[in-house]
Amino acid sequence: MANLEKKKDKEKASSEEEDDVSVSEDDISLSEFEEEYEIATKEVQLKTEDADALEANNEKKDEL
């Protein structure tokens, strides 16, 4: 009986370790997604700022 209980304990511990690993992998992929999203958002913001600056520059030229 003791051997059967030890085997079940080992299987349970192994299963818990696998769960921990999968959570870590999910956290990593979520972090990568968040990083990519932030980069894309910054790129869009920079393009918008560039377009606004160009438009302001064109307006100044039109005034002259």
C-alpha positions as CSV (number, residue, x, y, z in Angstrom):
1,M,0.0,0.0,0.0
2,A,2.8,2.4,0.9
3,N,4.3,2.0,-2.6
4,L,1.0,2.8,-4.2
5,E,0.6,6.0,-2.2
6,K,4.2,7.0,-3.0
7,K,3.5,6.4,-6.7
8,K,0.4,8.6,-6.6
9,D,2.3,11.3,-4.8
10,K,5.0,11.3,-7.4
11,E,2.4,11.5,-10.2
12,K,0.6,14.3,-8.5
13,A,3.8,16.3,-8.0
14,S,4.8,15.6,-11.7
15,S,1.4,16.9,-12.8
16,E,1.7,20.0,-10.7
17,E,5.1,20.8,-12.2
18,E,3.7,20.4,-15.7
19,D,1.0,22.9,-14.8
20,D,3.6,25.4,-13.5
21,V,5.5,25.1,-16.7
22,S,2.5,25.7,-18.9
23,V,1.5,28.8,-16.9
24,S,5.1,30.1,-17.4
25,E,4.9,29.5,-21.1
26,D,1.6,31.3,-21.3
27,D,3.1,34.2,-19.3
28,I,6.0,34.4,-21.7
29,S,3.8,34.5,-24.8
30,L,1.5,37.1,-23.2
31,S,4.6,39.2,-22.4
32,E,5.7,38.9,-26.0
33,F,2.3,39.9,-27.3
34,E,2.1,42.9,-25.0
35,E,5.6,44.0,-26.1
36,E,4.7,43.6,-29.8
37,Y,1.4,45.5,-29.1
38,E,3.3,48.4,-27.4
39,I,5.8,48.6,-30.2
40,A,3.0,48.7,-32.9
41,T,1.2,51.3,-30.9
42,K,4.3,53.5,-30.6
43,E,4.9,53.1,-34.4
44,V,1.4,54.3,-35.1
45,Q,1.8,57.2,-32.7
46,L,5.1,58.2,-34.4
47,K,3.5,58.1,-37.8
48,T,0.6,60.2,-36.7
49,E,3.0,62.8,-35.1
50,D,5.1,62.8,-38.3
51,A,1.9,63.4,-40.4
52,D,0.8,66.2,-38.0
53,A,4.2,67.9,-38.2
54,L,4.2,67.6,-42.0
55,E,0.7,69.1,-42.2
56,A,1.6,72.0,-39.9
57,N,4.7,72.6,-42.0
58,N,2.6,72.7,-45.2
59,E,0.2,75.1,-43.6
60,K,3.0,77.5,-42.7
61,K,4.3,77.4,-46.3
62,D,0.7,78.2,-47.6
63,E,0.6,81.2,-45.3
64,L,3.8,82.6,-46.7
